[in-house]
């Protein structure tokens, strides 16, 4: 099963996300798509995050 990550907010150097298994995950800005915004859903595919 692929986990999904919903961007909840942005902090200093990372996006605070809620994972589909109810964990909070901090993902560095350099690891998410540049045009990401609050509310976007991300998935981890082959070593990087992309919009779901």
C-alpha positions, 0 to 999 in steps of 0.5 A: 500500500502506498502512503499518502501525505497531505500538506497541513502547513509549512514551517521553516525548512519543511512541509508538515504533513499528515500521513494516511496512517495518521502519523505527522511527517516533516518533509524537507522543501527540497523533497517536494514539488516546487508548486506544492501548497497546503492541502496538496496530497503527495505520494512517495514514488521511486525515491521522490515525492510527487502530487497524487 
